[in-house]
Amino acid sequence: MKDMDKYCVVMFDEMAIEPSLTYIKSKDFVRGFQDNGEECRTSEFCDKAMVFMARGVFKKWKQPISYYLNSGGMKTDMLVKAIKNVVRELRKTGLKIIGIVCDQGSSNRSAINKLYVETRNYLNELGQENHMFGVLIDGEEVVPLFDPPHLLKCIRNTLYSNDASYIWRNGLQIAKWSHIRQLYELEDDDDDYKLCHKLTDAHVNCTKKMKVSIAAQVFSARVAAAMKSMAKFGAQTGMPSEAVDTAEFLLFMDKLFDSVNGSRINPKGGKRLRVAISSTSEHMSFWQEAITVLQSLCFHNIKRKTYVSPSVNNWVHTLQGLISHGARNINPDANAFVNSFKTLIINNYMSYHSPGQNCEEDKFQGLSDLRNLLNKPNHRETNGENNVQLLDVSFNDNIGNTSVQNIIRVPGVTDQLFFGCFFVCICVRLDFFRSQRILITSSVSAEHKCRQNCIERPAILKVLIGFSNESIKEAMHFS
């Protein structure tokens, strides 16, 4: 890996899982209790899973690192410890961690604040001034950032029930959600003539609060342009002239989200900020301007009480941090979560994109998985390389929950390849020692469909074994 490709950020997020206990017979272990590793296991039922992942900055790669099972969510002290441990272990591999990314959960914010306090106290003890924007982990700076899609949704949710005041191009301006509703109601009923054809009841009534795309389609240049055009004609269109201020706010949020959501080299569709940052891009100047606008942004509720949303402060923090560097199971139990975590790593995360996703397609590839082990060429052969692939392996620690359709014998495989395959076979709970006929075959027999061995399903598993049944038993000391 090139030196530049080693730069990455650590991302972590928490999801809800179903409280449940599962006995893992092969390990004499009960899964479903709170488990944070390093002997931090308690008798409490877990209902949350925290996952850490590393993601490349210059090169498109990603790698799940660890998970933690907790009751009621990960506590601040444990989260701080987990962040430090993950960063340390990744540094041991040669990766260069420059940032950590998370949402605005209370535990996340508390953990980040604690890291800042520790950094400040550490530098005070050394008698040094703190000129860094980030936090220190083992003497090296890491910059905490908040997840922009989550920030975008929170601003939308706040605007839905409050008016917003801000200072931008035309001085003090007021944005109102009622103008968005009016625009939607004034649109032509014929879909072919709608200016904002993506707007639906879900957008206007904010019924899908977790969908990033819904928020992004409201805060869009198209909606802003349509609203401003209609507001200019005032009484003729039914849109009040002050809606221009709301249109300006929508455009600002569109530009802001584009500036932190681009990976293309060249702009597309006039989106100059939705590209990767470079020395010639407009990001730095826009971010400086955006920070000023966000610092002026306030919300006003029905009682005319003025307040600043935490999301606004976190937008400012994230931009300053950037400048400082220049159909699935949504509620699994602990056992299903752990098995899915294994499956994602083995299959390079099942696919690059999940149907019905809550965000846009992620084209980052896995930094490491078992394909790397199984795809290594066979150096014993002189007639070329083995074309080896492992497809759609579905892990489960419980017997009878896996699928096999083809087991193909490939002569002359290396010990490394064999033991990698054998490890996979053990993980998916296949009984390879019942007969030579089961172990080495190119077709599915009745025994493959027996519950003791496997249950045939649509997925295809090709395990390549080049050793006889007796050799396996002897090598692994099976009787």
VMD Tcl script that draws the C-alpha trace (Angstrom):
set ca {
  {0.00 0.00 0.00}
  {1.30 3.44 -0.91}
  {2.05 5.84 1.91}
  {-0.79 8.20 0.91}
  {-3.26 5.30 0.82}
  {-2.65 4.63 4.52}
  {-4.37 7.84 5.61}
  {-7.79 7.04 7.02}
  {-10.51 7.98 9.49}
  {-12.12 5.81 12.16}
  {-15.91 5.78 12.01}
  {-18.19 4.41 14.70}
  {-21.94 4.17 15.12}
  {-24.43 2.37 17.30}
  {-27.51 0.39 16.31}
  {-30.34 -1.22 18.23}
  {-30.47 -5.02 18.49}
  {-33.05 -7.36 19.98}
  {-32.27 -8.56 23.54}
  {-31.85 -12.32 23.28}
  {-29.63 -15.12 24.57}
  {-28.08 -17.75 22.31}
  {-25.98 -20.66 23.50}
  {-22.97 -21.29 21.23}
  {-22.29 -24.97 21.75}
  {-18.93 -25.00 19.94}
  {-17.54 -22.39 22.34}
  {-19.58 -23.24 25.45}
  {-20.56 -19.61 25.44}
  {-23.79 -17.64 25.84}
  {-24.11 -14.67 23.50}
  {-26.48 -11.84 24.33}
  {-24.95 -10.30 27.44}
  {-23.13 -6.98 27.56}
  {-19.65 -7.59 26.15}
  {-16.99 -4.93 25.58}
  {-14.00 -7.25 25.36}
  {-10.98 -7.24 27.64}
  {-12.96 -9.10 30.30}
  {-15.59 -6.30 30.33}
  {-18.52 -8.72 30.23}
  {-21.52 -8.35 32.53}
  {-24.80 -10.15 33.20}
  {-26.89 -7.38 31.62}
  {-28.78 -8.15 28.40}
  {-27.38 -6.19 25.45}
  {-29.72 -4.15 23.26}
  {-27.18 -1.98 21.40}
  {-24.21 -2.80 19.18}
  {-21.39 -0.32 18.55}
  {-19.34 -0.92 15.39}
  {-15.97 0.63 14.50}
  {-14.75 0.85 10.92}
  {-11.71 2.40 9.23}
  {-12.11 4.15 5.89}
  {-9.50 5.46 3.48}
  {-9.16 9.17 2.78}
  {-7.20 9.18 -0.49}
  {-8.00 5.65 -1.64}
  {-11.41 3.98 -1.60}
  {-11.06 1.23 0.98}
  {-12.88 0.35 4.19}
  {-12.42 -2.23 6.92}
  {-14.65 -3.17 9.87}
  {-12.49 -3.28 12.98}
  {-14.51 -4.27 16.04}
  {-17.91 -4.34 17.68}
  {-19.14 -3.93 21.24}
  {-22.41 -5.19 22.73}
  {-24.00 -3.01 25.41}
  {-27.09 -2.50 27.50}
  {-28.65 0.89 26.88}
  {-25.79 2.10 24.73}
  {-22.07 2.47 25.24}
  {-21.14 4.59 28.25}
  {-18.80 7.54 27.86}
  {-15.80 6.08 29.71}
  {-15.99 2.80 27.81}
  {-16.37 4.62 24.49}
  {-13.28 6.74 25.17}
  {-11.35 3.57 25.95}
  {-12.64 1.85 22.81}
  {-11.70 4.80 20.58}
  {-8.16 4.81 21.95}
  {-7.78 1.04 21.59}
  {-9.00 1.02 17.98}
  {-6.72 3.91 16.99}
  {-3.72 2.24 18.68}
  {-4.29 -1.11 17.02}
  {-4.72 0.48 13.60}
  {-1.52 2.45 14.03}
  {0.32 -0.80 14.74}
  {-0.61 -1.95 11.22}
  {0.95 1.15 9.69}
  {-2.29 3.02 9.00}
  {-2.33 6.76 9.67}
  {-5.42 7.88 11.57}
  {-6.23 11.55 11.00}
  {-9.83 11.73 12.19}
  {-12.74 10.06 13.94}
  {-16.31 10.40 12.65}
  {-19.57 9.84 14.54}
  {-23.09 11.18 14.88}
  {-24.34 13.58 17.55}
  {-25.39 11.00 20.12}
  {-25.00 12.23 23.69}
  {-22.42 9.54 24.54}
  {-20.44 10.37 21.42}
  {-20.34 14.07 22.24}
  {-19.43 13.35 25.85}
  {-16.62 11.03 24.77}
  {-15.21 13.62 22.38}
  {-15.42 16.31 25.05}
  {-13.58 14.03 27.47}
  {-10.82 13.46 24.90}
  {-10.48 17.23 24.54}
  {-10.26 17.64 28.33}
  {-7.60 14.91 28.55}
  {-5.62 16.57 25.76}
  {-5.80 19.98 27.41}
  {-4.75 18.58 30.80}
  {-1.89 16.62 29.24}
  {-0.49 19.71 27.51}
  {-0.92 21.79 30.67}
  {1.16 19.27 32.60}
  {3.89 19.64 29.99}
  {3.62 23.41 30.16}
  {2.73 23.62 26.46}
  {0.07 25.73 24.76}
  {-2.64 23.88 22.87}
  {-2.45 25.00 19.23}
  {-4.25 21.92 17.89}
  {-7.86 21.61 16.82}
  {-8.01 17.86 17.42}
  {-7.32 15.56 20.36}
  {-4.18 13.65 21.28}
  {-4.12 9.86 21.35}
  {-0.69 8.59 22.37}
  {0.88 11.89 21.40}
  {-0.58 12.10 17.87}
  {-3.41 14.39 16.82}
  {-6.75 12.99 15.68}
  {-9.53 15.37 14.63}
  {-13.12 14.52 15.71}
  {-15.78 15.17 13.06}
  {-19.55 14.78 13.09}
  {-21.38 12.85 10.38}
  {-22.67 15.43 7.82}
  {-25.78 13.42 6.76}
  {-26.87 13.28 10.40}
  {-26.23 17.01 10.78}
  {-28.30 17.71 7.66}
  {-31.26 15.73 9.00}
  {-31.10 17.52 12.35}
  {-31.15 20.97 10.74}
  {-34.16 19.90 8.66}
  {-35.96 18.57 11.76}
  {-35.33 21.81 13.65}
  {-36.47 24.02 10.76}
  {-39.66 21.95 10.45}
  {-40.97 23.27 13.77}
  {-39.06 26.56 14.07}
  {-38.26 29.61 11.98}
  {-34.58 30.25 11.34}
  {-32.72 33.56 11.21}
  {-29.28 33.87 9.63}
  {-26.96 36.39 8.03}
  {-25.76 35.74 4.50}
  {-25.78 37.63 1.23}
  {-28.68 39.99 1.93}
  {-28.00 40.66 5.60}
  {-30.42 39.28 8.19}
  {-32.77 36.75 6.59}
  {-35.62 34.55 7.88}
  {-36.30 31.01 6.64}
  {-39.64 29.30 7.26}
  {-40.84 25.75 6.68}
  {-44.27 27.15 5.75}
  {-42.75 28.47 2.51}
  {-41.68 24.93 1.56}
  {-45.21 23.71 2.22}
  {-46.66 26.55 0.12}
  {-44.34 25.73 -2.76}
  {-45.46 22.11 -2.70}
  {-49.14 23.07 -2.64}
  {-48.74 25.60 -5.48}
  {-47.03 23.11 -7.78}
  {-48.87 21.93 -10.90}
  {-50.83 18.71 -10.36}
  {-49.45 17.30 -13.60}
  {-46.17 15.52 -12.81}
  {-44.83 16.40 -16.25}
  {-44.91 20.11 -15.40}
  {-43.74 20.06 -11.80}
  {-40.68 22.15 -11.05}
  {-39.86 20.10 -7.94}
  {-40.93 16.66 -9.09}
  {-39.15 14.87 -6.23}
  {-41.08 16.63 -3.48}
  {-43.78 14.46 -1.88}
  {-45.93 14.49 1.23}
  {-43.08 12.72 3.04}
  {-40.78 15.65 2.30}
  {-43.22 18.35 3.36}
  {-44.68 16.59 6.41}
  {-41.30 15.23 7.55}
  {-42.64 11.69 8.02}
  {-39.39 9.91 7.12}
  {-37.00 11.59 9.50}
  {-34.24 8.97 9.17}
  {-33.93 9.17 5.37}
  {-30.99 11.35 4.36}
  {-32.25 11.59 0.78}
  {-35.53 13.17 1.96}
  {-33.67 15.96 3.75}
  {-31.22 16.45 0.87}
  {-34.04 16.75 -1.68}
  {-35.66 19.53 0.38}
  {-32.34 21.36 0.84}
  {-31.66 21.35 -2.90}
  {-30.76 23.90 -5.55}
  {-33.82 22.88 -7.60}
  {-36.27 23.62 -4.76}
  {-34.42 26.86 -3.98}
  {-34.57 28.01 -7.62}
  {-38.28 27.19 -7.95}
  {-39.13 28.99 -4.70}
  {-37.12 32.10 -5.57}
  {-38.65 32.30 -9.05}
  {-42.19 32.06 -7.68}
  {-41.45 34.52 -4.86}
  {-40.28 37.17 -7.34}
  {-43.73 37.25 -8.92}
  {-45.36 37.56 -5.50}
  {-49.14 37.90 -5.74}
  {-49.30 36.36 -9.22}
  {-48.07 32.99 -7.94}
  {-49.35 33.03 -4.37}
  {-45.82 32.74 -2.97}
  {-44.93 35.58 -0.56}
  {-41.94 37.71 -1.49}
  {-40.18 36.95 1.83}
  {-39.87 33.34 0.66}
  {-36.71 34.52 -1.10}
  {-34.97 34.28 2.27}
  {-36.06 30.65 2.63}
  {-34.85 29.92 -0.91}
  {-31.46 31.39 -0.01}
  {-31.26 29.17 3.06}
  {-32.12 26.06 1.03}
  {-29.39 26.94 -1.47}
  {-26.87 27.51 1.32}
  {-27.64 24.11 2.87}
  {-27.38 22.48 -0.57}
  {-23.93 23.96 -1.09}
  {-22.88 23.06 2.45}
  {-23.84 19.41 2.06}
  {-22.24 19.22 -1.39}
  {-18.97 20.56 0.03}
  {-18.64 17.63 2.46}
  {-20.15 14.96 0.22}
  {-18.02 14.95 -2.92}
  {-15.60 12.36 -4.26}
  {-15.52 13.12 -8.00}
  {-12.48 14.69 -9.63}
  {-14.51 16.88 -11.97}
  {-17.81 18.61 -11.12}
  {-21.03 17.30 -12.62}
  {-24.26 19.18 -13.28}
  {-22.86 22.52 -12.17}
  {-22.10 21.21 -8.66}
  {-18.69 22.83 -8.24}
  {-18.47 21.96 -4.54}
  {-19.46 18.32 -4.89}
  {-15.95 17.22 -5.80}
  {-12.90 16.03 -3.91}
  {-11.11 18.90 -2.20}
  {-7.96 20.16 -3.91}
  {-5.70 23.20 -3.90}
  {-7.77 24.72 -6.72}
  {-11.27 23.86 -5.47}
  {-13.60 26.34 -3.76}
  {-13.96 24.36 -0.54}
  {-11.73 26.38 1.78}
  {-13.21 29.76 0.89}
  {-16.76 28.42 1.07}
  {-16.16 26.73 4.43}
  {-14.86 29.98 5.89}
  {-17.98 31.73 4.63}
  {-20.22 28.88 5.83}
  {-18.78 29.04 9.35}
  {-19.73 32.71 9.54}
  {-23.27 31.97 8.34}
  {-23.70 29.06 10.74}
  {-22.44 31.10 13.68}
  {-25.23 33.58 12.96}
  {-27.91 30.88 12.60}
  {-30.58 30.87 15.33}
  {-34.00 29.25 15.62}
  {-37.20 30.79 16.97}
  {-40.09 28.73 18.29}
  {-43.77 29.66 18.58}
  {-43.14 31.52 21.84}
  {-40.48 33.54 20.00}
  {-37.78 32.03 22.16}
  {-34.42 32.14 20.42}
  {-31.93 29.31 20.71}
  {-29.00 27.72 18.89}
  {-29.35 24.06 17.95}
  {-26.45 21.74 18.94}
  {-26.43 20.62 15.29}
  {-25.40 24.12 14.24}
  {-22.44 24.10 16.63}
  {-21.47 20.64 15.42}
  {-21.59 21.80 11.79}
  {-19.16 24.57 12.74}
  {-16.95 22.10 14.61}
  {-16.88 19.72 11.63}
  {-15.98 22.43 9.13}
  {-13.26 23.75 11.41}
  {-11.95 20.21 11.74}
  {-11.83 19.80 7.96}
  {-10.07 23.13 7.58}
  {-7.54 22.17 10.25}
  {-6.33 19.33 8.04}
  {-6.45 21.29 4.90}
  {-33.91 -5.15 2.66}
  {-31.93 -6.03 5.68}
  {-32.36 -6.78 9.36}
  {-32.52 -3.44 11.12}
  {-33.16 -4.89 14.59}
  {-31.25 -8.18 15.01}
  {-30.47 -9.84 18.31}
  {-26.87 -10.12 19.54}
  {-26.26 -13.50 17.90}
  {-27.66 -12.41 14.53}
  {-25.61 -9.22 14.70}
  {-22.35 -11.10 15.36}
  {-23.05 -13.59 12.56}
  {-23.89 -10.77 10.14}
  {-20.68 -8.97 11.13}
  {-18.68 -12.10 10.21}
  {-20.59 -12.53 6.96}
  {-20.00 -8.93 5.90}
  {-16.24 -9.28 6.34}
  {-16.04 -12.63 4.52}
  {-18.21 -11.58 1.58}
  {-16.72 -8.08 1.30}
  {-19.83 -6.77 3.00}
  {-22.33 -8.94 1.05}
  {-22.66 -6.32 -1.70}
  {-21.44 -2.81 -2.28}
  {-24.96 -1.43 -1.89}
  {-27.97 -2.41 0.21}
  {-31.47 -2.13 -1.31}
  {-33.66 0.41 0.49}
  {-30.60 2.07 1.95}
  {-30.69 5.24 4.02}
  {-27.83 6.85 2.10}
  {-26.22 6.90 -1.32}
  {-24.23 4.02 -2.77}
  {-20.92 3.28 -1.07}
  {-18.33 2.17 -3.64}
  {-15.50 1.71 -1.14}
  {-13.97 -1.77 -1.22}
  {-12.85 -3.79 1.77}
  {-9.23 -3.33 2.80}
  {-9.02 -6.96 3.89}
  {-11.17 -10.08 3.87}
  {-10.66 -13.83 3.43}
  {-10.68 -13.49 -0.36}
  {-7.14 -12.16 -0.05}
  {-6.15 -15.41 1.65}
  {-7.93 -17.70 -0.79}
  {-6.96 -15.85 -3.96}
  {-3.18 -16.16 -3.46}
  {-1.51 -18.02 -6.33}
  {-0.34 -21.58 -5.85}
  {3.44 -21.44 -5.99}
  {3.71 -25.25 -6.15}
  {2.23 -25.29 -9.62}
  {4.23 -24.56 -12.73}
  {1.31 -24.32 -15.14}
  {-0.13 -21.00 -14.00}
  {-2.24 -19.90 -11.08}
  {-5.32 -21.40 -9.55}
  {-8.43 -19.38 -10.25}
  {-9.83 -19.49 -6.74}
  {-12.94 -17.72 -5.50}
  {-15.02 -17.88 -2.37}
  {-18.58 -16.73 -2.99}
  {-21.45 -15.85 -0.69}
  {-20.38 -17.57 2.50}
  {-23.08 -17.25 5.17}
  {-21.67 -17.62 8.66}
  {-23.61 -18.88 11.64}
  {-22.40 -20.52 14.81}
  {-25.53 -22.65 14.98}
  {-25.60 -26.01 13.16}
  {-28.10 -26.22 10.33}
  {-28.15 -22.58 9.35}
  {-25.72 -22.62 6.42}
  {-25.74 -23.51 2.75}
  {-23.42 -25.46 0.46}
  {-24.10 -26.34 -3.16}
  {-20.69 -27.22 -4.53}
  {-17.49 -28.56 -2.99}
  {-14.81 -28.71 -5.67}
  {-11.50 -30.52 -5.39}
  {-8.48 -28.62 -6.68}
  {-5.22 -30.59 -6.67}
  {-1.99 -29.18 -5.30}
  {-3.32 -26.37 -3.12}
  {-0.96 -24.80 -0.60}
  {-1.10 -25.42 3.14}
  {-2.11 -21.79 3.59}
  {-5.02 -22.19 1.20}
  {-6.07 -25.47 2.78}
  {-6.12 -24.18 6.34}
  {-7.93 -21.03 5.20}
  {-10.60 -23.18 3.59}
  {-10.71 -25.49 6.59}
  {-11.22 -22.50 8.89}
  {-14.13 -21.33 6.74}
  {-15.66 -24.78 6.82}
  {-15.45 -24.98 10.59}
  {-16.99 -21.51 10.93}
  {-19.99 -22.45 8.79}
  {-20.43 -25.65 10.81}
  {-19.96 -28.25 8.09}
  {-19.31 -31.84 9.12}
  {-16.58 -32.82 6.65}
  {-15.56 -35.96 8.48}
  {-18.60 -38.13 7.85}
  {-17.32 -39.57 4.57}
  {-14.96 -39.05 1.66}
  {-18.00 -38.78 -0.55}
  {-19.24 -35.68 1.27}
  {-15.83 -34.03 1.42}
  {-14.78 -34.25 -2.21}
  {-17.56 -34.00 -4.74}
  {-18.72 -31.69 -7.50}
  {-22.46 -32.24 -7.10}
  {-25.08 -31.84 -4.39}
  {-26.12 -35.12 -2.82}
  {-28.90 -36.00 -0.40}
  {-26.38 -35.90 2.44}
  {-25.61 -32.28 1.67}
  {-29.24 -31.51 2.37}
  {-29.29 -33.30 5.71}
  {-29.51 -31.08 8.76}
  {-26.34 -32.62 10.20}
  {-24.34 -31.24 7.29}
  {-26.09 -28.32 5.63}
  {-29.36 -27.08 4.23}
  {-29.43 -26.19 0.55}
  {-30.29 -22.56 -0.12}
  {-29.94 -20.21 -3.11}
  {-26.49 -19.00 -2.01}
  {-23.45 -20.69 -3.58}
  {-20.44 -21.75 -1.53}
  {-17.39 -23.13 -3.28}
  {-14.82 -24.55 -0.87}
  {-11.60 -25.67 -2.45}
  {-9.95 -28.60 -0.68}
  {-6.88 -30.40 -1.97}
  {-6.34 -32.86 0.87}
  {-8.00 -36.18 1.52}
  {-10.37 -36.76 4.40}
  {-7.76 -38.80 6.31}
  {-5.15 -36.06 5.82}
  {-7.48 -33.52 7.35}
  {-8.20 -35.69 10.37}
  {-4.52 -36.41 10.90}
  {-3.48 -32.76 10.50}
  {-6.14 -31.51 12.90}
  {-5.84 -34.49 15.30}
  {-9.45 -35.58 14.90}
  {-10.34 -39.10 15.92}
}
mol new
graphics top color blue
foreach p $ca { graphics top sphere $p radius 0.5 }
foreach p [lrange $ca 0 end-1] q [lrange $ca 1 end] { graphics top cylinder $p $q radius 0.2 }
display resetview
